[in-house]
Amino acid sequence: MQAWELQVERVDNGFLVRWWEEMEAGEFVEHKVVFESGEVDFGDHLALVSCLRFITEHFGLQGSKHDEMRILTSLDVNA
């Protein structure tokens, strides 16, 4: 089952995305993904782009390069 609620949190080293997934009736597992900014120029921006890309893929909204309404990131511009 896909989780339809994500929590995004700004942390010291980037961004944290967490959500709960129901495995069996009444049994839940917490998932966490950290998008680290690293020690590079614009590291926070790159971490945010990766975080937003993860969110669009999680919800199935990424589309293809032929979709007129696809969500672009700065990494897609040169593709």
C-alpha positions as CSV (number, residue, x, y, z in Angstrom):
1,M,0.0,0.0,0.0
2,Q,1.3,3.4,-0.9
3,A,1.4,6.0,1.8
4,W,-0.5,9.1,0.7
5,E,0.9,11.3,3.5
6,L,4.5,12.4,3.7
7,Q,6.2,14.6,6.3
8,V,9.0,16.8,5.2
9,E,11.4,18.3,7.8
10,R,14.4,20.6,7.4
11,V,17.3,19.1,9.4
12,D,20.9,20.3,9.9
13,N,22.3,18.3,7.0
14,G,19.4,18.6,4.5
15,F,15.9,17.3,4.4
16,L,14.1,14.4,6.0
17,V,11.0,12.7,4.5
18,R,9.1,10.2,6.7
19,W,5.9,8.3,6.3
20,W,4.1,5.3,7.8
21,E,3.1,2.2,5.9
22,E,0.6,-0.3,7.0
23,M,2.1,-3.8,6.5
24,E,-0.8,-5.9,7.9
25,A,-3.9,-5.0,9.8
26,G,-2.9,-2.8,12.7
27,E,0.9,-3.2,12.0
28,F,2.7,0.0,10.8
29,V,6.3,0.6,9.8
30,E,7.9,4.0,9.8
31,H,10.1,4.9,6.7
32,K,12.7,7.7,6.6
33,V,14.8,9.0,3.8
34,V,17.4,11.8,4.3
35,F,18.5,14.0,1.4
36,E,21.9,15.3,2.6
37,S,23.2,18.7,1.5
38,G,26.8,17.8,1.7
39,E,29.8,20.2,1.7
40,V,29.3,21.6,-1.8
41,D,28.1,25.0,-3.2
42,F,24.3,25.1,-3.3
43,G,24.2,21.8,-1.4
44,D,20.9,22.7,0.3
45,H,19.4,23.5,-3.1
46,L,20.5,20.2,-4.6
47,A,19.2,18.3,-1.5
48,L,15.8,20.0,-1.9
49,V,15.7,19.1,-5.6
50,S,16.4,15.5,-4.8
51,C,13.8,15.6,-2.0
52,L,11.1,17.1,-4.4
53,R,12.0,14.6,-7.1
54,F,11.5,11.8,-4.5
55,I,8.1,13.2,-3.6
56,T,6.9,13.5,-7.2
57,E,8.0,9.9,-7.9
58,H,6.4,8.6,-4.6
59,F,3.1,10.0,-5.7
60,G,3.5,8.9,-9.3
61,L,3.5,12.5,-10.7
62,Q,6.9,12.5,-12.5
63,G,5.6,11.9,-16.0
64,S,7.8,11.4,-19.0
65,K,9.8,13.9,-21.1
66,H,6.9,14.0,-23.5
67,D,4.2,15.1,-21.0
68,E,3.3,18.7,-21.4
69,M,2.5,19.1,-17.7
70,R,5.4,17.2,-16.2
71,I,7.2,18.6,-13.2
72,L,10.7,19.8,-14.1
73,T,13.7,20.1,-11.8
74,S,16.9,22.0,-12.4
75,L,18.5,18.7,-13.2
76,D,16.0,18.0,-16.0
77,V,16.6,21.3,-17.9
78,N,19.6,20.1,-19.8
79,A,18.2,16.6,-20.5
